[in-house]
Amino acid sequence: MAKYSPENGLRAGYIVDDGMEQMKLDPRLPLLQEADLKDKVVLLRVDHNVVKKGKVLDQYRIDVTLPTMYNIVERGGRLIIMSHIGRPYDKKTKTISIREDDSVDAVVAYLQRKLRIKFAVPRLSTTEKNGILDIDTSINWLIHDLKIRKIGGIYLPNTRWFAGEENKGEKLERFVIQLSALADVYVNDAFGSWQPHGSTYHIAKCLPSYAGLCMQDELYHVQALLNPTKPFVAIVAGAKYDTKIGPLNEIYKKVDKLVLGGLIYNTYLCAKYGVKIAGVEESDIKLAKELVEQDKTHKKIVEMQVLVESDTLDGRFEGRFRTINIKTYKYVVDVDPTSFEKDEVEQAVNSAKTIFVNAVMGLMPHFWHGTSKMDDVIDKNRSAQKFFGGGDTLQTFKSLHPVLYQAALDNIKYYLFTGGGTVLKVIEEGDPMGLETVKALIDNKANYFKSIQMN
């Protein structure tokens, strides 16, 4: 711990070493720390998509954005926050359903309890099929109250309730113009929201724009997965093979060993052994044969030898599920915990220096036993740097191992991403700065300096 010196402006006290590494990020990326925030209204995009049936499932994705909020307010900024919740847009009917279960109210209530300040949520006019068409001028009363500190912040309604959020035409343009009129500065802290939507991408063309502290932290740590310390083990599961094929091929190139779970593993088994498993699509089996061919040469995939078969997906009913080896299945719903005790699996996990987990091995909530065993086995490797993807991976980790989850939050050997899908996207692209939402921030900075030079 180093004492402050007089040239720091302080004559007493010392700096506490928090053990955090100094982050080195691409110098093209505009950082929140560089922004002039004094007396500015700041539009902050976060990923607080943690609400289901009106309740917050996991506070982690909210808590990791608190440092950005504090930084903005401490430096004189006034907050307008926005996030998406769920998927209210129906692609088939092309309509937006506004349901209380998809509102931001549960998040706002949590923030108010946590921070002991009051947020206001604007009441905006809605339509039956197109959601919210406009941000009407009544919001200016709230912005006035925000500036005079009558309220602590404004939290906009679910961004996916707005007709322009996922639109590509006139509705998008109108939404972005109205959003930009609310604030002086835009900050993107939503690493998990990589899709180029109105509130994550297009808005960065209209306001001075910066990466928040959570965004910076995740962009820094995802680099470790692009350049991992060897041996590198990845555990990947998912409900659809075709959506994971791009990242899976790139992960395969980088890893020393790969463990598969869920329908991804079921598809692999069908492709390799010619077995039939209920729920696996023929089109996915064809795609998986490429991975099977690769592995004949490189032998990186560690197979889970003992599985759990069920007659039904409706639950874990005695007499209707069983432990099996590879054959013709009904539904394969989990990896049996004993699979993680096999020598090949134990050796792969125990020898790893980097472990990436984006996996729920079984069909939740009934078949959780394989995932629980996986978490136990991974934790026993105390020297490896462990990276967990967001979403279902974290929520399942927390529900199965609440004590271990809490310990992991403050353990430098664990890093918990807020967006597992974004991590897979970065691995597939090979460059975190290649995310469209990040490129929008970089372009904004470049255009800003270009305009200064012209003036």
N, C-alpha and C positions, 0 to 999 in steps of 0.2 A: 504494500500500500504506500503510495507516494503522497507527501504533504503538498498542499497548495503553496505556491510561491507568491511573493508580493506582486509580481508582474501579472498574475492571474486576476488581480483585483481583490483577493482575499488574503487575510493575514493569519488565519487559523483554520484548522480542519484538514481532512485528507480525503483522497479518492479511494473508494472501495473497489477492489478488483472483483468484477462479477464473473470472471471466467469466460466471457464472450469473446470470440475472435473478431478482429477488425475486418469488416466485409469489404471485399474488392469487387466492385460492380463495373459494368461497361460504362465508361465515361460519357457515352452518348445519352445515357438514361437520365432524365431530369428527376432529381430527388426532392422529396418534401422539405428536407433541411435547407434547400436552396431558395425556397419560395418566400416572398414577402407576404406575410399573412396579417399584419397589424391592421385592425379595423376592416378586414376583408371578409365577405361571406364566402365560405368554402363549401363547394358541392363535393361530398365524399361518397364514392361508390364502394360498397363493401359486399361481401358474400355472407349474408346472414340467413342463408337458405337452410335452416335447421328446424323448421316448424312442420309438424305433422298433426293433423286434426286439432289445430289451435294451440298446441303445446310445444315448447322448446325441448327438443330431444337431446341436444348436446350443446352446452354453453361455450365449448372451446372455440368454435368459429367466430363467436361474438367477442370473447375475451381477448383473442389475439389482435383485434382491431382497436382495443382500448388505448394502447400506446400512441397510435396515430391520432385518435380523438384528443388525447391529452396534449400531445405536441401542438396540435392546431389551436386549441383553446388557450394553452399556456403562452403562445406567441401572439395572442390577440385576435385570432380568427373566430368566426361564428359559424356553427355547423348546420348544414343541411345534409342529412344522410339518406341514402337510397340503397335498396337491395331487391333482388327478386326472391319470391317464395313459390316453390312448386312449379307446376306446368299448367297454368290456367288456359293456355291457348290450345284449342283442339285443331290439329292439322287437317283432319278429315272434313269437319264442318266449317273450318276457318272462322271460328267464333271464340270469344274470350268469355269465360265464366268467372264472375266475381263471387267468391264464396268466403264466408267468414274464416273458414279453416286456412285459407291462403293469405290472410291479412298479416300485416306487420305488427299487430297489436301485442302478440305474445313477446316478440323481441323488444318492443318499446317498454313493456312492463318490466322485463328483466333488466334492461338498461337503467330504468328509473330506480329499481331496487338496488342495483349495483352501485350507481353513481350518485344517488340521492339528489338528482336534478330532474326537472320536468321537461319532457319533449311534447311538442304539439304535432298531431297528424292532420294534415289538411283534409277538409271535406270537399271532394271534387265530384262534379256531376258524372254519372255513369249512363251508359246505354245498355240495351238488352243483350246485344251480340258483339259489340265492338269495344267493350270496356270503357276506358276513360279517353275521350277524344282530345280534350284540351286541359291545360293547367290554367284555370281562369284567374282573373286578377284579384280575387278575394284572398289569394295567398300573400299578397303584398301586406295585408294587415299582420299576418304572422311574421313576415320578414321584418317589419317595423318593430314588433315586440321582441324579436330575436336580437336586433341591433341594440336596443335599449336594455337588454338583459332581463326582460320580463319573463322570458322562457329560456331554458338552457340549450335547446336545439329544436330543429324541425326534422321529422322523419317522414319522408314521402310515402305514399301508398306503394304497394307491391309494383315494381317497375314493369312486370309482365301484365299488369292490368291496363297499362297504357297501350292504345292502339298502335302507336308508332314504335314501340320498343323492338319488336321483331319484324317490323315491316321494312320494305325496301323502296317505298315510293314516297308520295306526298305526305302521308301520315308520319313517316319517319322524319322527314325534313322539318315538319311543323313541330313535332315533339322535341327534337334536338334544339331548335331555335328557342322554344319556350323554356326548356331546361336551362340553357345557357343564360337566359335573361334573369334567372334567379340569383346568380352568384358572380363573383369576381375571379375565382380560382377553382380548378377541378383537380381532385386527387383520386387516383385509382388505387384502392387497397384490396381489390377483389381478385386475387390470384386464381381462385377456383372458377371464376367466370371468364373463360377464355374466348367464348363466342363473340364475334364482332357485332354487338347489338348497339342500339341507340345510346344507352347509358354507360356502356363499357368502351366503345370505340369511336363512334361518330361525334360524341360530345367533345372529345379531345381535339377536334378540329376548330372548335369555337372559343375555347378559353385557355389561358395559361395552364398547363397541365403537368402533374407530377406523380411519381410513384410513392405510395404511402409506405410506412415502415414495415407492415406485414408483407406487402408485395415485394419489397426489397429483400426481406429475410428469406422468403421462399424462392425467389430467383437466385439468390446466393446458394442456398442449400441444394437446389435441384442440380446445380453444376456438379455436385459430388456424385450424382448418379450417372452423369455423362462421362465423368473421369473417376471411376470408383477405385478405391484401394482393393487390391486383389488378396485372396479369392473373393469373388462377388457372387452372392446367391440372391435370386429373385423368386418370390412366391406370388403368383398371379392367378386370380380366379375371376369369373364373370358369368353373366347370364347369356351372352351372345358371343359366338366366336368371330363373326364377320366384323364386328365393331372393334375388336381387339387385334385383328391380324396385323395391321401396320405397326403399332407399338410392340407387339409380341415378336415380330421379326427383328426389330432393332434391339430389343432386350436380349434376344437369343445371341446376337452377335457379341454383346458385351459381357454376358455372364460366364461364370465357370460352371455353375449348376443352376437349373431351372426347375422349380416345383410348380405344378399346375393344379388347379382345383375348380370346383363348380362345373358348369356346363362346358367350360373350355376344356377341362380334363376329360369329361365324358366324350367330347367330340374327338379329341386326340386318340382316345382308346378305340373308338369306332374306326377311325382312319387307320390305325396301326394293326389292330387285331381282327378287323372285319366283324366285330360284334355289333349287336343291335341294342341301343339304349333308348328308352322312351324319352321323347322331348328333344332329341338331336335331329337337326335338319340335314337332309342329304347334301344340300348346297354347302353347308358348313363342313361336312366330312370331306368333300372335294378340296376345299381350301386347306384343311388341316393336313392333307397328304403331303403338301410341300414341306411342312415342319417335320413330319415323320421322315421324309427323305433326307433332310438336313441332318437329323439326329442319328441316322445310320452311320454317318461319318464322324460327327463330332461328339456324340454320346454325352450330351449335357443334361438331358431331361432325367430327373430322378422320379421314378414312378412310385406312386402310392399303391402298395400291393394289396392292402386290405380295405375294402370299401363297405358302405352301408347301402343296402337296397331296400326300397319300400314299395308296397303295392299301391300306395296313394300319396298324393302331395298335400293332403288335407291335415296331416298331423302325424305324430309319433305314437302309433297305436300298438299295444302289445300283441304279438303274434302276426303283425302285418309288416314288420321290418326285420332285417337279418344282416349279419356280417357275411360277406362273400369275397371270393376271388374272381378273376376275370373270366367271364362267360357271357351268355345272353341275359341281359338284365330287363327288369321292369324299369323302375325309376332309380337311378343312382343319386342319392340325396345327401351323402356325406362321405368324407374320408374317415375311416375308423381310426381312433386315437393310436392303436398299436402300429399303424403305418409309420408314425413319427418315431417309433422305437427301433425300426429296422436299421441295420448298420449303415447302409448307404445314405439314408436320410440323415441320421445323427451325425455322421462324419461330414457331410456337406454343410450342415448348419453350424456345427461346432467349430469347423476350421475357417469359416467365413470371416473376413475383415469388414465387409460391407453387406448388409442385408436390406433388400427392398421388399416391402409387403403391400400388395394391393389386392387383398384376398379375403373373402369369407368362404371357407371351404365347404360348408353345408347349407342346406335349405333352411333358413331362419324363419321363425324362431324355434322350431321343433328340433332341428338337427344341428346342434351347436357344438357337439363334443369334439369333432375334428379341429375346429377353429380354436377352441379352448386349449387343446393339447399343443397346437402349433404355437400359440402365444407363449406357453410355458417353455417349450423347447428353445424358442428364439431368445427368451430372456436369460436362459442359462449361459448363453454366450455373452459374457460381460465385456469382452474386449472389442466386439464388432460395433461399428456405427450402424444403427438401425433406423431406417426410414419407413414410416407408415403413410400410405395414401389416405386421403380424406374420405368423407361420406360414410358409406356403409362399413368400411374397414374400421374407422375410428369409433363409430357408434357401437359396433359389435365388440370391439376391444374394451370399451368402457363398461358395457353391460355384463360381460363375462368376467372381467378382471378389474373391478373398480379400484382396488388398492394399487395394483400394478400400474393401471392407467394414470392415477394421480402421481405416483412416483415418477413415471415416464415424463410427465409434463415439466419436471425440474431436473431431469437427468440429461447431461450433455451427450450421452451415448444414444439417446433417442431423439428423433426429430419427427414431428407429426405435421404433415402437410394438410392444408385445408381442402385441397382439391386433388383427389387421386386421378381424375380424368385429365386434369391439366398436366400432371406429371407425365402421364402416358403420352400426351400430345407433345410435350417437350422432348421426350425420349425419341418419339417417332420423327420429329423435325430435326433433332440434333442440336438445337440452339434455343435457349429460353428467350433470347431477344427476338426470335422469329415469330413469337406469338403475335397475332394481329393487334391485340389490345396493348401490348408493350411497344410494338412498332409505331402505334399511333402516338404514344408519349414521346418517343424518340423523334418522330417527324415534327411534332409540335415544337420541341426544343430547337431543332434545326431551323425551322421556319421562323421562330422568334428571333434567333440571332441574325438570320438573313434580313429580317425586316429592320433590325437595329442598324445593320451595316448600310442598308439603303437609305436610312434617314440620317 
